[in-house]
Amino acid sequence: MQYAQTTDTKAIHDDGETILLPGETHTSISSSIGGIVLSPTAVGWGVAIGISVLFLLALIYSITYLIAAGVGIWGINQPVGWGADIINFVWWIGIGHAGTLISAILLLLRQQWRTSINRFAEAMTIFAVCCAGIYPVLHTGRPWVAYWILPYPNTLGMWPQFQSPLAWDVFAISTYATVSVLFWLTGLIPDFALLRDKAQNQIARLFYGIISLGWRGSAKHWHRYELASLLLAGLSTPLVVSVHSIVSLDFAAGILPGWHVTVFPPYFVAGAVFAGFAMVVLLMLPIRKIYHLEAYITVKHFDLMAKVILATGMIVLYGYILELFYAWYSGNIYETFFAWNRMFGPYGWSFWALILCNGVAPQLFWSKRMRQSVPALIFVSVMVSIGMWLERFVIIVGSLYRDFLPSSWGYYTPSFWDWLMYIGTFGLFFTGMFLFIRLAPMIAVSEMHALLHQKKEEEHILSGEHDHAESHGQSHPQTA
């Protein structure tokens, strides 16, 4: 059986008001989405993953040299003991938040528009968390004893320091990663079974047969699948709030000016969703075009995601205003100096660039035309991604390089190895994403079938009501 991209041969008229274009059938959905996996490997995909692997090799090289030479190759110094490593850690954790939000919270709220984007966002979450998890381990300077952070019985009689933010991060990230992987794999089981049944290659059939776990699509299987999905969604929902709240407490638990504020947990969570949705938009626009998925990922999806970006962007902007207000209202001389220094000190350029990227650029999305414009979506998403990195830079470096004692002030500049490792994490991220695109359906086929069935039922009910209204009008002409 040969799969074809059915959207190549039909005109697509997207009015921006539907989440599934008309004319789709169960067969066309399976062919369009499943065909991406079962079709021969494209040259473009090979080139793309080859480039990603090169960046991944740069990451491996930089980590190897770091372990051999020590963290002194980074730009960290006294007083800036946290630098690009923690900046990039928090940034990658934020990128991973959109997947859990789309998958779990929108599932519990029964939002149909999540169906076309949840699988891709979940995969993005997992690989972003992998990139983030590298940094805290390497930041300790002795990654070979990182297992000491885990509370395991040992002859030394030593336990982790549970008052340490590093221990909090370990438990938060490991829990988040575990639940996200389980949620992702659970949703893939029916689609793996579909690929198993449609694959012509014996190796592919064996591979998908093993990982589909004996799925036969019986009523019992579907019942257990839906129950497991709801339970995992219920577990994932508090994680959206807890994980980045714990990451924010790494800062808020300190006494440094600019960190010691209670607004950090909700402000960080909103910022994580803000950055995560921007990355989903940025990645899905080219994927949608390259693989001809316009019938399933419609303009309406981007319109709704742009609204989420705008809403969370306003929360983030409100957080920036609150930080300055707290500094003024507290009357604390250190907080007041910090606020002034953040805006007009040596790193003042980063603060105003941050306001431009995260505060001004998203305001374009008040316009429906901008929310449905591809150039505008790309522009704002890029600006938000840059702005959220600058936000972490401002929070971390801006508080550390000038603390209480002028005699201990310093300056921080990321080194070549900081940038090489950061660029290398993109290699890890995109290598994982390209493998996912090649081995698993980017869109949940089973959920798209359910959405199509639901749409047909709604159309049938509406047509029945319309026919009833017409017959009623004919029998009582005086009421027409």
C-alpha atoms as one frame of an Amber mdcrd trajectory, in Angstrom:
protein
   0.000   0.000   0.000   1.437   3.338  -1.023   0.629   6.455   0.927   0.268
   9.806  -0.778  -0.022  13.345   0.466  -3.661  13.871  -0.372  -3.465  17.588
   0.288  -1.223  18.003  -2.745  -4.086  17.338  -5.123  -6.845  19.413  -3.608
  -7.257  23.100  -3.142  -7.142  24.293   0.427  -9.403  27.173   1.334  -8.748
  28.068   4.946 -11.020  30.812   6.220  -9.331  30.766   9.609 -12.515  29.697
  11.392 -12.233  25.903  11.442  -9.867  23.413  13.048 -10.425  20.721  10.383
 -10.986  21.631   6.769 -13.998  20.047   5.018 -13.590  17.156   2.620 -11.448
  15.022   4.916 -12.227  11.328   5.449 -10.842   8.641   7.722  -8.829   7.300
   4.789  -7.352  10.666   3.841  -6.374  11.381   7.449  -4.580   8.043   7.789
  -2.888   8.457   4.413  -1.760  12.052   4.891  -0.412  11.669   8.414   0.685
   8.037   8.425   2.215   8.360   4.973   4.879  10.716   6.317   6.236   7.879
   8.458   5.776   4.969   6.026   7.003   6.731   2.875  10.680   6.454   1.806
  13.120   8.766   3.538  13.300  12.159   1.822  16.613  13.761   0.903  15.668
  16.964   2.704  15.079  15.078   5.950  18.492  13.429   5.646  20.210  16.774
   5.119  18.340  18.336   8.052  19.179  15.600  10.524  22.776  15.566   9.263
  23.120  19.236  10.186  21.475  18.565  13.561  23.917  15.747  14.282  26.833
  18.099  13.552  25.534  20.483  16.211  25.001  17.519  18.524  28.652  16.549
  18.043  29.586  20.107  19.032  27.614  19.597  22.255  29.371  16.302  22.954
  32.765  17.889  22.303  32.065  20.869  24.550  30.850  18.611  27.379  33.898
  16.365  27.040  36.260  19.328  27.204  34.287  20.787  30.116  34.666  17.593
  32.152  38.381  17.466  31.346  39.160  21.142  32.006  36.509  22.161  34.545
  33.826  24.840  34.650  36.494  27.534  34.472  36.177  27.433  30.686  32.781
  29.070  31.115  32.468  32.800  31.613  31.369  32.490  35.247  33.424  34.345
  37.836  33.102  36.079  41.158  30.521  37.410  41.828  28.615  35.901  38.834
  28.654  32.234  39.819  25.555  31.516  37.725  25.909  32.346  34.061  24.812
  30.993  30.697  24.470  27.486  32.157  21.574  28.412  34.445  20.189  30.920
  31.902  19.956  28.180  29.284  18.622  25.676  31.824  15.668  27.888  32.740
  15.118  28.822  29.080  14.871  25.196  27.939  12.567  24.290  30.829  10.279
  27.116  29.720  10.268  25.840  26.135   8.966  22.502  27.377   5.904  23.900
  29.125   3.628  24.337  26.110   3.503  20.601  25.436   2.157  19.733  28.866
  -0.299  22.617  28.798  -1.658  21.649  25.363  -1.782  17.945  26.190  -3.087
  17.919  29.726  -4.975  21.087  30.583  -6.650  21.508  27.190  -7.603  17.811
  27.268  -9.291  18.222  30.644 -11.027  21.348  29.340 -12.105  19.390  26.223
 -10.664  21.897  23.782 -10.839  20.333  20.326  -8.154  22.528  18.807  -5.425
  20.757  20.804  -5.856  17.605  18.670  -3.682  18.706  15.748  -0.806  20.117
  17.768  -0.617  18.140  21.020   1.575  15.300  19.719   4.185  17.646  18.273
   4.169  19.832  21.382   4.583  16.788  23.647   7.637  15.660  21.680   9.034
  19.176  21.895   8.550  19.074  25.675  10.512  15.852  26.095  13.517  16.937
  24.034  13.541  20.414  25.606  13.629  18.834  29.088  16.540  16.637  27.944
  18.426  19.778  26.895  17.594  21.498  30.184  18.592  18.558  32.350  22.186
  18.649  31.098  22.961  22.020  32.637  22.334  21.525  36.390  24.365  18.302
  36.331  27.315  19.966  34.607  26.969  23.121  36.712  27.923  21.188  39.842
  31.417  20.756  38.389  31.427  17.039  39.231  28.792  15.392  37.031  30.224
  11.931  37.732  28.807  12.058  41.269  25.450  13.578  40.287  23.711  10.461
  41.589  24.478  11.672  45.116  21.533  14.048  44.753  19.143  11.086  44.658
  17.933   9.761  48.038  19.217   6.193  47.828  20.422   3.936  50.689  24.209
   3.969  50.855  27.024   2.934  53.156  28.139   6.540  53.629  24.919   7.355
  55.447  24.579  10.561  53.418  21.306  11.998  52.175  20.602  14.912  49.839
  20.251  18.361  51.329  16.505  18.795  50.879  16.796  22.526  51.621  18.946
  22.965  48.506  17.327  24.296  45.309  19.501  21.840  43.373  17.671  18.938
  45.047  14.336  20.600  44.323  15.244  20.849  40.636  16.190  17.173  40.460
  12.879  15.989  41.855  10.830  18.484  39.838  12.500  17.817  36.484  12.649
  14.030  36.868   8.958  13.891  37.799   8.022  16.214  34.972  10.051  14.238
  32.429   8.669  10.879  33.582   5.017  11.908  33.420   5.531  13.691  30.081
   7.130  10.604  28.504   4.371   8.323  29.817   1.669  10.678  28.536   3.357
  10.920  25.144   3.882   7.176  24.729   0.350   6.356  25.886  -1.114   8.597
  23.194   1.109   6.989  20.551  -0.051   3.386  21.117  -3.148   3.450  18.805
  -1.140   5.196  16.078   1.703   2.695  16.357  -0.892  -0.042  15.832  -2.137
   1.760  12.712   1.408   1.900  11.320   1.892  -1.772  12.213  -1.177  -2.741
  10.196  -0.344  -0.552   7.193   3.427  -1.066   6.959   4.686  -3.138   4.015
   8.246  -3.430   5.270   8.684  -6.444   7.542  11.153  -4.683   9.826   8.802
  -1.706  10.233   5.892  -4.032  10.888   7.873  -5.875  13.570   9.090  -2.609
  15.133   5.650  -1.020  15.330   4.122  -4.334  16.390   6.392  -4.459  19.433
   5.889  -0.856  20.542   2.103  -0.939  19.953   1.920  -3.370  22.913  -0.633
  -5.679  21.342  -3.200  -2.983  20.615  -6.265  -4.329  18.796  -8.655  -1.443
  19.148 -11.209  -3.351  21.218 -13.667  -1.587  23.495 -11.627  -2.736  26.511
  -8.463  -1.274  24.991 -10.123   2.055  24.263 -11.618   2.200  27.753  -8.238
   1.651  29.389  -6.561   4.054  26.978  -8.984   6.877  27.757  -8.795   6.210
  31.496  -4.996   6.234  31.427  -4.987   9.449  29.374  -7.261  11.205  31.848
  -5.220  10.025  34.849  -1.951  11.163  33.271  -3.555  14.478  32.284  -4.629
  14.930  35.886  -1.058  14.232  37.041   0.444  16.524  34.418  -1.769  19.517
  35.129  -0.266  20.449  38.537   3.189  19.822  37.074   2.691  22.740  34.675
   2.516  24.989  37.715   4.852  23.170  40.089   7.905  22.597  37.882   8.603
  26.179  36.896   7.468  27.405  40.298  10.229  25.275  41.826  12.712  26.581
  39.270  11.703  30.137  40.203  12.227  29.345  43.887  15.885  28.692  43.055
  16.018  32.473  42.853  13.263  33.591  45.226  14.759  31.616  48.111  17.869
  33.800  47.902  18.316  37.194  49.544  19.784  39.027  46.571  17.939  42.159
  45.374  15.851  41.297  42.332  15.407  37.677  43.393  13.782  37.933  46.784
  10.234  38.540  45.521   7.095  36.440  45.857   5.861  37.165  42.333   8.395
  34.792  40.774   6.402  31.498  40.790   3.299  32.694  38.851   5.436  35.054
  36.781   7.807  32.240  35.780   4.948  29.869  34.939   3.311  32.448  32.667
   6.673  33.142  31.046   7.245  29.435  30.436   3.893  29.021  28.689   4.632
  32.244  26.790   7.979  30.936  25.506   6.661  27.419  24.902   3.794  28.470
  22.666   6.089  30.788  20.716   8.386  27.840  19.997   5.430  25.625  18.980
   4.302  28.267  16.489   7.835  28.768  15.195   8.375  25.053  14.560   4.925
  24.129  13.304   4.732  26.762  10.586   7.494  25.222   8.407   6.491  21.643
   9.325   2.914  22.352   8.253   4.129  23.688   4.906   6.780  21.058   4.174
   4.548  18.068   4.937   1.344  19.567   3.506  -0.656  19.420   6.721  -2.687
  22.565   6.079  -5.946  20.598   6.266  -5.259  19.548   9.855  -3.163  22.408
  11.233  -5.293  25.321  10.104  -5.033  29.065  10.473  -7.476  28.775  13.377
  -4.866  26.856  15.382  -2.313  29.623  14.964  -4.948  32.229  15.761  -5.726
  30.513  19.064  -2.062  29.985  19.936  -1.398  33.660  19.199  -4.153  34.555
  21.673  -2.453  32.418  24.329   0.865  34.135  23.570  -0.790  37.538  23.896
  -2.516  36.636  27.184   0.593  35.162  28.819   2.683  37.998  27.400   0.497
  40.504  29.205   0.967  38.548  32.456   4.739  38.596  31.942   4.698  42.336
  31.230   2.648  42.841  34.379   5.345  40.896  36.262   8.032  43.286  34.984
   5.997  46.239  36.191   5.445  44.602  39.585   9.177  44.067  40.069   9.823
  47.772  39.596   6.852  48.648  41.814   8.095  46.388  44.622  11.523  47.986
  44.450   9.988  51.445  44.844   7.281  50.570  47.374   9.567  48.551  49.657
  11.783  51.547  50.348  14.737  49.175  50.458  17.839  50.988  49.197  19.279
  47.805  47.689  16.093  46.982  45.794  15.803  50.581  44.596  19.378  50.590
  43.366  18.846  47.229  41.676  15.816  48.525  39.758  17.698  51.616  38.621
  20.754  49.565  37.718  18.651  47.084  35.753  17.313  49.883  33.547  20.308
  52.223  33.272  23.365  50.225  34.336  25.935  48.466  32.119  23.353  45.818
  31.173  20.542  48.319  30.657  20.447  47.454  26.960  19.305  43.909  27.825
  16.391  45.189  29.916  15.058  47.474  27.199  15.577  44.775  24.547  13.606
  42.473  26.836  10.720  44.959  27.060  10.740  45.338  23.270  10.685  41.587
  22.618   8.292  40.431  25.354   6.214  43.525  25.983   5.879  45.384  22.687
   6.118  42.741  19.949   3.194  40.537  21.170   0.848  43.533  21.045   0.566
  42.876  17.310  -1.669  39.950  18.185  -4.510  42.237  19.235  -5.208  42.279
  15.493  -6.854  39.190  14.022  -5.065  39.874  10.766  -1.698  39.689  12.510
  -2.675  36.513  14.369  -3.370  34.830  11.046  -0.377  36.260   9.161   2.567
  33.891   8.740   5.248  36.660   8.672   3.754  38.249  11.806   3.601  34.888
  13.609   7.239  34.156  12.768   8.377  37.658  13.756   6.638  37.655  17.133
   7.671  34.066  17.918  11.332  34.843  17.204  11.138  38.024  19.275   9.551
  36.156  22.196  12.179  33.381  22.076  14.964  35.976  22.156  13.164  38.012
  24.799  12.707  35.062  27.152  16.422  34.276  26.961  17.154  37.937  27.734
  14.731  37.779  30.660  16.755  35.007  32.272  19.946  36.925  31.514  18.577
  40.055  33.191  17.329  38.143  36.250  20.470  36.070  36.807  23.352  38.281
  35.724  21.598  41.547  36.615  21.296  40.507  40.247  24.688  38.861  40.643
  27.161  41.228  39.036  26.373  44.070  41.463  25.377  42.863  44.904  25.520
  44.527  48.340  29.234  45.420  48.395  30.679  47.632  45.617  34.082  46.092
  46.344  32.807  42.738  45.027  31.195  44.036  41.855  32.205  42.436  38.580
  31.132  41.923  34.992  30.029  38.838  33.089  30.506  37.870  29.456  29.605
  34.389  28.149  32.650  32.555  26.810  33.066  30.681  23.540  32.298  27.425
  25.364  29.071  28.842  26.777  27.845  29.634  23.292  29.110  26.362  21.795
  27.260  24.306  24.383  24.088  26.361  23.928  24.197  25.922  20.151  24.962
  22.238  20.675  21.784  21.761  22.703  19.858  22.809  19.605  21.557  19.889
  17.873  20.249  17.525  20.564  16.785  19.081  20.374  16.429  18.986  16.596
  18.005  15.541  16.252  15.325  14.231  18.580  12.592  16.144  16.753  13.658
  14.913  13.311  13.790  11.304  14.532  10.325  11.758  16.000   8.996  13.110
  12.687  10.432  10.097  10.871   9.344   7.365  13.301   5.980   8.503  14.712
   2.933  10.417  13.420   3.279  14.141  14.162  -0.485  14.401  14.583  -2.567
  11.971  16.642  -4.374   9.988  13.916  -6.768   8.310  16.339  -7.748  11.658
  17.837  -8.213  13.172  14.366 -10.557  10.284  13.506 -12.535  10.988  16.672
 -12.636  14.710  15.823 -13.872  13.962  12.293 -16.575  11.676  13.677 -17.658
  14.347  16.135 -17.774  16.983  13.406 -19.953  14.751  11.237 -22.326  14.156
  14.139 -22.589  17.903  14.759 -23.277  18.519  11.064 -25.928  15.771  11.088
 -27.639  17.280  14.132 -27.538  20.778  12.619 -28.896  19.539   9.291 -31.686
  17.689  11.134 -32.635  20.824  13.042 -32.551  22.813   9.813 -34.817  20.306
   8.050 -37.188  20.294  11.024 -37.315  24.105  10.996 -38.063  24.151   7.261
 -40.865  21.584   7.549 -42.294  23.462  10.511 -42.240  26.665   8.517 -44.026
  25.050   5.567 -46.830  23.633   7.740 -47.367  26.990   9.484 -46.851  29.655
   6.816 -48.256  32.338   9.092 -45.253  31.931  11.416 -42.687  32.238   8.631
